Amino acid sequence: MSIFLNVLAESEELAPLIMPATAFPIIAAVVFTTLGFVAWSFRDIANRHVAKPSQAGDAHGAAH
């Protein structure tokens, strides 16, 4: 059995990567940072389009 495993281990070749292994986490960090910035830039966007009680003429603030 150990001879078979030795032959099997010798015949395997690692697939070459298209870039260095350290580039993958760097690319992931850049992508997640960019997505985080996009999400951060849309913060509080819903409150910009809500009619204020003084603008809607409703004294109780229940603008529908």
PyMOL Python script that loads the backbone (N, CA, C, O; Angstrom):
from pymol import cmd

cmd.read_pdbstr("""\
ATOM      1  N   MET A   1       0.826  -1.193   0.000  1.00  0.00           N
ATOM      2  CA  MET A   1       0.000   0.000   0.000  1.00  0.00           C
ATOM      3  C   MET A   1       0.871   1.259   0.000  1.00  0.00           C
ATOM      4  O   MET A   1       0.556   2.224  -0.696  1.00  0.00           O
ATOM      5  N   SER A   2       1.948   1.260   0.762  1.00  0.00           N
ATOM      6  CA  SER A   2       2.786   2.453   0.824  1.00  0.00           C
ATOM      7  C   SER A   2       3.499   2.698  -0.508  1.00  0.00           C
ATOM      8  O   SER A   2       3.778   3.847  -0.848  1.00  0.00           O
ATOM      9  N   ILE A   3       3.798   1.638  -1.266  1.00  0.00           N
ATOM     10  CA  ILE A   3       4.415   1.813  -2.584  1.00  0.00           C
ATOM     11  C   ILE A   3       3.430   2.506  -3.518  1.00  0.00           C
ATOM     12  O   ILE A   3       3.808   3.396  -4.280  1.00  0.00           O
ATOM     13  N   PHE A   4       2.172   2.097  -3.456  1.00  0.00           N
ATOM     14  CA  PHE A   4       1.138   2.730  -4.280  1.00  0.00           C
ATOM     15  C   PHE A   4       0.997   4.212  -3.931  1.00  0.00           C
ATOM     16  O   PHE A   4       0.868   5.046  -4.827  1.00  0.00           O
ATOM     17  N   LEU A   5       1.021   4.546  -2.641  1.00  0.00           N
ATOM     18  CA  LEU A   5       0.896   5.947  -2.232  1.00  0.00           C
ATOM     19  C   LEU A   5       2.107   6.761  -2.651  1.00  0.00           C
ATOM     20  O   LEU A   5       1.972   7.930  -3.011  1.00  0.00           O
ATOM     21  N   ASN A   6       3.287   6.160  -2.609  1.00  0.00           N
ATOM     22  CA  ASN A   6       4.487   6.870  -3.065  1.00  0.00           C
ATOM     23  C   ASN A   6       4.424   7.158  -4.559  1.00  0.00           C
ATOM     24  O   ASN A   6       4.790   8.248  -4.999  1.00  0.00           O
ATOM     25  N   VAL A   7       3.965   6.192  -5.333  1.00  0.00           N
ATOM     26  CA  VAL A   7       3.842   6.388  -6.783  1.00  0.00           C
ATOM     27  C   VAL A   7       2.791   7.447  -7.077  1.00  0.00           C
ATOM     28  O   VAL A   7       2.981   8.295  -7.949  1.00  0.00           O
ATOM     29  N   LEU A   8       1.694   7.395  -6.354  1.00  0.00           N
ATOM     30  CA  LEU A   8       0.628   8.368  -6.557  1.00  0.00           C
ATOM     31  C   LEU A   8       1.093   9.772  -6.193  1.00  0.00           C
ATOM     32  O   LEU A   8       0.772  10.728  -6.899  1.00  0.00           O
ATOM     33  N   ALA A   9       1.838   9.911  -5.110  1.00  0.00           N
ATOM     34  CA  ALA A   9       2.323  11.217  -4.683  1.00  0.00           C
ATOM     35  C   ALA A   9       3.342  11.784  -5.657  1.00  0.00           C
ATOM     36  O   ALA A   9       3.401  12.996  -5.862  1.00  0.00           O
ATOM     37  N   GLU A  10       4.144  10.914  -6.258  1.00  0.00           N
ATOM     38  CA  GLU A  10       5.148  11.382  -7.212  1.00  0.00           C
ATOM     39  C   GLU A  10       4.530  11.805  -8.530  1.00  0.00           C
ATOM     40  O   GLU A  10       5.089  12.651  -9.228  1.00  0.00           O
ATOM     41  N   SER A  11       3.392  11.235  -8.884  1.00  0.00           N
ATOM     42  CA  SER A  11       2.802  11.548 -10.178  1.00  0.00           C
ATOM     43  C   SER A  11       1.942  12.808 -10.153  1.00  0.00           C
ATOM     44  O   SER A  11       1.575  13.318 -11.212  1.00  0.00           O
ATOM     45  N   GLU A  12       1.615  13.319  -8.974  1.00  0.00           N
ATOM     46  CA  GLU A  12       0.796  14.525  -8.894  1.00  0.00           C
ATOM     47  C   GLU A  12       1.639  15.762  -9.146  1.00  0.00           C
ATOM     48  O   GLU A  12       2.764  15.876  -8.658  1.00  0.00           O
ATOM     49  N   GLU A  13       1.088  16.670  -9.902  1.00  0.00           N
ATOM     50  CA  GLU A  13       1.738  17.948 -10.136  1.00  0.00           C
ATOM     51  C   GLU A  13       0.780  19.049  -9.712  1.00  0.00           C
ATOM     52  O   GLU A  13      -0.424  18.969  -9.958  1.00  0.00           O
ATOM     53  N   LEU A  14       1.318  20.060  -9.084  1.00  0.00           N
ATOM     54  CA  LEU A  14       0.491  21.185  -8.683  1.00  0.00           C
ATOM     55  C   LEU A  14       0.164  22.035  -9.905  1.00  0.00           C
ATOM     56  O   LEU A  14       1.008  22.238 -10.778  1.00  0.00           O
ATOM     57  N   ALA A  15      -1.040  22.518  -9.955  1.00  0.00           N
ATOM     58  CA  ALA A  15      -1.440  23.384 -11.056  1.00  0.00           C
ATOM     59  C   ALA A  15      -0.814  24.760 -10.849  1.00  0.00           C
ATOM     60  O   ALA A  15      -0.854  25.296  -9.742  1.00  0.00           O
ATOM     61  N   PRO A  16      -0.253  25.322 -11.876  1.00  0.00           N
ATOM     62  CA  PRO A  16       0.352  26.644 -11.729  1.00  0.00           C
ATOM     63  C   PRO A  16      -0.730  27.717 -11.525  1.00  0.00           C
ATOM     64  O   PRO A  16      -1.795  27.656 -12.140  1.00  0.00           O
ATOM     65  N   LEU A  17      -0.454  28.676 -10.678  1.00  0.00           N
ATOM     66  CA  LEU A  17      -1.386  29.776 -10.435  1.00  0.00           C
ATOM     67  C   LEU A  17      -1.170  30.863 -11.479  1.00  0.00           C
ATOM     68  O   LEU A  17      -0.080  30.986 -12.039  1.00  0.00           O
ATOM     69  N   ILE A  18      -2.199  31.642 -11.737  1.00  0.00           N
ATOM     70  CA  ILE A  18      -2.073  32.699 -12.744  1.00  0.00           C
ATOM     71  C   ILE A  18      -1.365  33.932 -12.178  1.00  0.00           C
ATOM     72  O   ILE A  18      -0.951  34.815 -12.929  1.00  0.00           O
ATOM     73  N   MET A  19      -1.228  33.986 -10.854  1.00  0.00           N
ATOM     74  CA  MET A  19      -0.505  35.076 -10.192  1.00  0.00           C
ATOM     75  C   MET A  19       0.009  34.556  -8.858  1.00  0.00           C
ATOM     76  O   MET A  19      -0.397  33.480  -8.419  1.00  0.00           O
ATOM     77  N   PRO A  20       0.883  35.292  -8.217  1.00  0.00           N
ATOM     78  CA  PRO A  20       1.406  34.830  -6.925  1.00  0.00           C
ATOM     79  C   PRO A  20       0.287  34.658  -5.896  1.00  0.00           C
ATOM     80  O   PRO A  20      -0.741  35.333  -5.960  1.00  0.00           O
ATOM     81  N   ALA A  21       0.502  33.760  -4.966  1.00  0.00           N
ATOM     82  CA  ALA A  21      -0.538  33.430  -3.990  1.00  0.00           C
ATOM     83  C   ALA A  21      -0.894  34.620  -3.097  1.00  0.00           C
ATOM     84  O   ALA A  21      -2.021  34.692  -2.607  1.00  0.00           O
ATOM     85  N   THR A  22       0.012  35.534  -2.878  1.00  0.00           N
ATOM     86  CA  THR A  22      -0.288  36.701  -2.036  1.00  0.00           C
ATOM     87  C   THR A  22      -1.180  37.713  -2.744  1.00  0.00           C
ATOM     88  O   THR A  22      -1.765  38.576  -2.090  1.00  0.00           O
ATOM     89  N   ALA A  23      -1.296  37.624  -4.061  1.00  0.00           N
ATOM     90  CA  ALA A  23      -2.121  38.580  -4.806  1.00  0.00           C
ATOM     91  C   ALA A  23      -3.609  38.341  -4.583  1.00  0.00           C
ATOM     92  O   ALA A  23      -4.396  39.285  -4.648  1.00  0.00           O
ATOM     93  N   PHE A  24      -4.010  37.102  -4.323  1.00  0.00           N
ATOM     94  CA  PHE A  24      -5.425  36.802  -4.140  1.00  0.00           C
ATOM     95  C   PHE A  24      -6.025  37.512  -2.930  1.00  0.00           C
ATOM     96  O   PHE A  24      -7.082  38.128  -3.073  1.00  0.00           O
ATOM     97  N   PRO A  25      -5.408  37.460  -1.738  1.00  0.00           N
ATOM     98  CA  PRO A  25      -5.998  38.205  -0.617  1.00  0.00           C
ATOM     99  C   PRO A  25      -5.926  39.722  -0.803  1.00  0.00           C
ATOM    100  O   PRO A  25      -6.785  40.448  -0.302  1.00  0.00           O
ATOM    101  N   ILE A  26      -4.920  40.198  -1.511  1.00  0.00           N
ATOM    102  CA  ILE A  26      -4.834  41.643  -1.763  1.00  0.00           C
ATOM    103  C   ILE A  26      -5.989  42.085  -2.658  1.00  0.00           C
ATOM    104  O   ILE A  26      -6.609  43.119  -2.408  1.00  0.00           O
ATOM    105  N   ILE A  27      -6.278  41.309  -3.693  1.00  0.00           N
ATOM    106  CA  ILE A  27      -7.397  41.630  -4.577  1.00  0.00           C
ATOM    107  C   ILE A  27      -8.713  41.569  -3.816  1.00  0.00           C
ATOM    108  O   ILE A  27      -9.572  42.431  -3.997  1.00  0.00           O
ATOM    109  N   ALA A  28      -8.882  40.553  -2.961  1.00  0.00           N
ATOM    110  CA  ALA A  28     -10.104  40.445  -2.164  1.00  0.00           C
ATOM    111  C   ALA A  28     -10.253  41.649  -1.237  1.00  0.00           C
ATOM    112  O   ALA A  28     -11.358  42.170  -1.086  1.00  0.00           O
ATOM    113  N   ALA A  29      -9.173  42.097  -0.617  1.00  0.00           N
ATOM    114  CA  ALA A  29      -9.236  43.259   0.270  1.00  0.00           C
ATOM    115  C   ALA A  29      -9.622  44.518  -0.503  1.00  0.00           C
ATOM    116  O   ALA A  29     -10.406  45.329  -0.010  1.00  0.00           O
ATOM    117  N   VAL A  30      -9.087  44.685  -1.686  1.00  0.00           N
ATOM    118  CA  VAL A  30      -9.434  45.855  -2.512  1.00  0.00           C
ATOM    119  C   VAL A  30     -10.903  45.810  -2.909  1.00  0.00           C
ATOM    120  O   VAL A  30     -11.592  46.829  -2.860  1.00  0.00           O
ATOM    121  N   VAL A  31     -11.387  44.634  -3.302  1.00  0.00           N
ATOM    122  CA  VAL A  31     -12.790  44.510  -3.705  1.00  0.00           C
ATOM    123  C   VAL A  31     -13.714  44.804  -2.526  1.00  0.00           C
ATOM    124  O   VAL A  31     -14.676  45.558  -2.671  1.00  0.00           O
ATOM    125  N   PHE A  32     -13.432  44.212  -1.348  1.00  0.00           N
ATOM    126  CA  PHE A  32     -14.290  44.441  -0.186  1.00  0.00           C
ATOM    127  C   PHE A  32     -14.212  45.890   0.296  1.00  0.00           C
ATOM    128  O   PHE A  32     -15.215  46.442   0.749  1.00  0.00           O
ATOM    129  N   THR A  33     -13.048  46.506   0.206  1.00  0.00           N
ATOM    130  CA  THR A  33     -12.933  47.917   0.576  1.00  0.00           C
ATOM    131  C   THR A  33     -13.748  48.791  -0.373  1.00  0.00           C
ATOM    132  O   THR A  33     -14.423  49.724   0.062  1.00  0.00           O
ATOM    133  N   THR A  34     -13.686  48.492  -1.653  1.00  0.00           N
ATOM    134  CA  THR A  34     -14.470  49.250  -2.640  1.00  0.00           C
ATOM    135  C   THR A  34     -15.963  49.077  -2.396  1.00  0.00           C
ATOM    136  O   THR A  34     -16.716  50.050  -2.427  1.00  0.00           O
ATOM    137  N   LEU A  35     -16.393  47.840  -2.153  1.00  0.00           N
ATOM    138  CA  LEU A  35     -17.809  47.612  -1.870  1.00  0.00           C
ATOM    139  C   LEU A  35     -18.234  48.282  -0.566  1.00  0.00           C
ATOM    140  O   LEU A  35     -19.350  48.792  -0.468  1.00  0.00           O
ATOM    141  N   GLY A  36     -17.368  48.286   0.421  1.00  0.00           N
ATOM    142  CA  GLY A  36     -17.671  48.980   1.669  1.00  0.00           C
ATOM    143  C   GLY A  36     -17.804  50.478   1.463  1.00  0.00           C
ATOM    144  O   GLY A  36     -18.681  51.109   2.053  1.00  0.00           O
ATOM    145  N   PHE A  37     -16.947  51.054   0.635  1.00  0.00           N
ATOM    146  CA  PHE A  37     -17.044  52.482   0.343  1.00  0.00           C
ATOM    147  C   PHE A  37     -18.337  52.800  -0.395  1.00  0.00           C
ATOM    148  O   PHE A  37     -18.973  53.817  -0.120  1.00  0.00           O
ATOM    149  N   VAL A  38     -18.729  51.943  -1.326  1.00  0.00           N
ATOM    150  CA  VAL A  38     -19.983  52.162  -2.052  1.00  0.00           C
ATOM    151  C   VAL A  38     -21.164  52.088  -1.094  1.00  0.00           C
ATOM    152  O   VAL A  38     -22.066  52.924  -1.159  1.00  0.00           O
ATOM    153  N   ALA A  39     -21.170  51.101  -0.209  1.00  0.00           N
ATOM    154  CA  ALA A  39     -22.257  50.987   0.764  1.00  0.00           C
ATOM    155  C   ALA A  39     -22.257  52.181   1.711  1.00  0.00           C
ATOM    156  O   ALA A  39     -23.327  52.676   2.066  1.00  0.00           O
ATOM    157  N   TRP A  40     -21.096  52.652   2.124  1.00  0.00           N
ATOM    158  CA  TRP A  40     -20.989  53.794   3.029  1.00  0.00           C
ATOM    159  C   TRP A  40     -21.468  55.077   2.346  1.00  0.00           C
ATOM    160  O   TRP A  40     -22.049  55.946   2.996  1.00  0.00           O
ATOM    161  N   SER A  41     -21.228  55.196   1.041  1.00  0.00           N
ATOM    162  CA  SER A  41     -21.629  56.411   0.340  1.00  0.00           C
ATOM    163  C   SER A  41     -23.141  56.534   0.197  1.00  0.00           C
ATOM    164  O   SER A  41     -23.645  57.635  -0.027  1.00  0.00           O
ATOM    165  N   PHE A  42     -23.870  55.436   0.319  1.00  0.00           N
ATOM    166  CA  PHE A  42     -25.324  55.476   0.222  1.00  0.00           C
ATOM    167  C   PHE A  42     -26.000  55.520   1.589  1.00  0.00           C
ATOM    168  O   PHE A  42     -27.209  55.306   1.685  1.00  0.00           O
ATOM    169  N   ARG A  43     -25.233  55.795   2.652  1.00  0.00           N
ATOM    170  CA  ARG A  43     -25.827  55.853   3.985  1.00  0.00           C
ATOM    171  C   ARG A  43     -26.807  57.017   4.059  1.00  0.00           C
ATOM    172  O   ARG A  43     -26.588  58.061   3.443  1.00  0.00           O
ATOM    173  N   ASP A  44     -27.853  56.840   4.791  1.00  0.00           N
ATOM    174  CA  ASP A  44     -28.841  57.870   5.065  1.00  0.00           C
ATOM    175  C   ASP A  44     -29.525  58.408   3.802  1.00  0.00           C
ATOM    176  O   ASP A  44     -30.076  59.509   3.830  1.00  0.00           O
ATOM    177  N   ILE A  45     -29.502  57.663   2.711  1.00  0.00           N
ATOM    178  CA  ILE A  45     -30.114  58.141   1.473  1.00  0.00           C
ATOM    179  C   ILE A  45     -31.639  58.155   1.575  1.00  0.00           C
ATOM    180  O   ILE A  45     -32.286  58.972   0.919  1.00  0.00           O
ATOM    181  N   ALA A  46     -32.221  57.273   2.378  1.00  0.00           N
ATOM    182  CA  ALA A  46     -33.674  57.230   2.504  1.00  0.00           C
ATOM    183  C   ALA A  46     -34.194  58.486   3.202  1.00  0.00           C
ATOM    184  O   ALA A  46     -35.288  58.960   2.896  1.00  0.00           O
ATOM    185  N   ASN A  47     -33.424  59.017   4.127  1.00  0.00           N
ATOM    186  CA  ASN A  47     -33.878  60.202   4.854  1.00  0.00           C
ATOM    187  C   ASN A  47     -33.824  61.469   4.006  1.00  0.00           C
ATOM    188  O   ASN A  47     -34.448  62.468   4.363  1.00  0.00           O
ATOM    189  N   ARG A  48     -33.115  61.451   2.924  1.00  0.00           N
ATOM    190  CA  ARG A  48     -33.053  62.635   2.066  1.00  0.00           C
ATOM    191  C   ARG A  48     -34.353  62.853   1.296  1.00  0.00           C
ATOM    192  O   ARG A  48     -34.664  63.978   0.905  1.00  0.00           O
ATOM    193  N   HIS A  49     -35.103  61.792   1.080  1.00  0.00           N
ATOM    194  CA  HIS A  49     -36.282  61.887   0.237  1.00  0.00           C
ATOM    195  C   HIS A  49     -37.594  61.818   1.015  1.00  0.00           C
ATOM    196  O   HIS A  49     -38.669  61.795   0.415  1.00  0.00           O
ATOM    197  N   VAL A  50     -37.516  61.786   2.306  1.00  0.00           N
ATOM    198  CA  VAL A  50     -38.725  61.760   3.121  1.00  0.00           C
ATOM    199  C   VAL A  50     -39.196  63.199   3.306  1.00  0.00           C
ATOM    200  O   VAL A  50     -38.401  64.080   3.634  1.00  0.00           O
ATOM    201  N   ALA A  51     -40.489  63.435   3.095  1.00  0.00           N
ATOM    202  CA  ALA A  51     -41.024  64.775   3.273  1.00  0.00           C
ATOM    203  C   ALA A  51     -41.006  65.122   4.756  1.00  0.00           C
ATOM    204  O   ALA A  51     -41.485  64.355   5.591  1.00  0.00           O
ATOM    205  N   LYS A  52     -40.461  66.258   5.063  1.00  0.00           N
ATOM    206  CA  LYS A  52     -40.399  66.714   6.452  1.00  0.00           C
ATOM    207  C   LYS A  52     -41.798  67.136   6.902  1.00  0.00           C
ATOM    208  O   LYS A  52     -42.597  67.569   6.073  1.00  0.00           O
ATOM    209  N   PRO A  53     -42.115  67.021   8.198  1.00  0.00           N
ATOM    210  CA  PRO A  53     -43.447  67.422   8.678  1.00  0.00           C
ATOM    211  C   PRO A  53     -43.757  68.886   8.379  1.00  0.00           C
ATOM    212  O   PRO A  53     -44.904  69.224   8.087  1.00  0.00           O
ATOM    213  N   SER A  54     -42.757  69.753   8.448  1.00  0.00           N
ATOM    214  CA  SER A  54     -43.018  71.166   8.162  1.00  0.00           C
ATOM    215  C   SER A  54     -43.290  71.386   6.678  1.00  0.00           C
ATOM    216  O   SER A  54     -44.028  72.303   6.317  1.00  0.00           O
ATOM    217  N   GLN A  55     -42.710  70.566   5.822  1.00  0.00           N
ATOM    218  CA  GLN A  55     -42.933  70.703   4.385  1.00  0.00           C
ATOM    219  C   GLN A  55     -44.262  70.076   3.969  1.00  0.00           C
ATOM    220  O   GLN A  55     -44.893  70.554   3.026  1.00  0.00           O
ATOM    221  N   ALA A  56     -44.697  69.024   4.648  1.00  0.00           N
ATOM    222  CA  ALA A  56     -45.911  68.320   4.260  1.00  0.00           C
ATOM    223  C   ALA A  56     -47.151  68.973   4.832  1.00  0.00           C
ATOM    224  O   ALA A  56     -48.255  68.685   4.369  1.00  0.00           O
ATOM    225  N   GLY A  57     -47.014  69.844   5.823  1.00  0.00           N
ATOM    226  CA  GLY A  57     -48.156  70.507   6.415  1.00  0.00           C
ATOM    227  C   GLY A  57     -48.866  69.638   7.437  1.00  0.00           C
ATOM    228  O   GLY A  57     -49.967  69.985   7.866  1.00  0.00           O
ATOM    229  N   ASP A  58     -48.278  68.521   7.840  1.00  0.00           N
ATOM    230  CA  ASP A  58     -48.890  67.634   8.822  1.00  0.00           C
ATOM    231  C   ASP A  58     -48.316  67.965  10.195  1.00  0.00           C
ATOM    232  O   ASP A  58     -47.099  67.933  10.378  1.00  0.00           O
ATOM    233  N   ALA A  59     -49.153  68.276  11.138  1.00  0.00           N
ATOM    234  CA  ALA A  59     -48.700  68.680  12.472  1.00  0.00           C
ATOM    235  C   ALA A  59     -48.153  67.506  13.276  1.00  0.00           C
ATOM    236  O   ALA A  59     -47.354  67.717  14.188  1.00  0.00           O
ATOM    237  N   HIS A  60     -48.554  66.293  12.969  1.00  0.00           N
ATOM    238  CA  HIS A  60     -48.136  65.129  13.767  1.00  0.00           C
ATOM    239  C   HIS A  60     -46.944  64.399  13.175  1.00  0.00           C
ATOM    240  O   HIS A  60     -46.426  63.478  13.805  1.00  0.00           O
ATOM    241  N   GLY A  61     -46.501  64.767  12.016  1.00  0.00           N
ATOM    242  CA  GLY A  61     -45.334  64.133  11.409  1.00  0.00           C
ATOM    243  C   GLY A  61     -45.620  62.794  10.758  1.00  0.00           C
ATOM    244  O   GLY A  61     -44.681  62.040  10.501  1.00  0.00           O
ATOM    245  N   ALA A  62     -46.846  62.472  10.484  1.00  0.00           N
ATOM    246  CA  ALA A  62     -47.184  61.198   9.838  1.00  0.00           C
ATOM    247  C   ALA A  62     -47.427  61.428   8.360  1.00  0.00           C
ATOM    248  O   ALA A  62     -48.549  61.275   7.877  1.00  0.00           O
ATOM    249  N   ALA A  63     -46.384  61.791   7.646  1.00  0.00           N
ATOM    250  CA  ALA A  63     -46.505  62.025   6.210  1.00  0.00           C
ATOM    251  C   ALA A  63     -46.499  60.687   5.487  1.00  0.00           C
ATOM    252  O   ALA A  63     -45.536  59.929   5.613  1.00  0.00           O
ATOM    253  N   HIS A  64     -47.540  60.379   4.739  1.00  0.00           N
ATOM    254  CA  HIS A  64     -47.627  59.097   4.049  1.00  0.00           C
ATOM    255  C   HIS A  64     -47.362  59.300   2.595  1.00  0.00           C
ATOM    256  O   HIS A  64     -47.386  58.341   1.823  1.00  0.00           O
TER     257      HIS A  64
END
""", "prot")
cmd.dss("prot")
cmd.show_as("cartoon", "prot")
cmd.util.cbc("prot")
cmd.orient("prot")
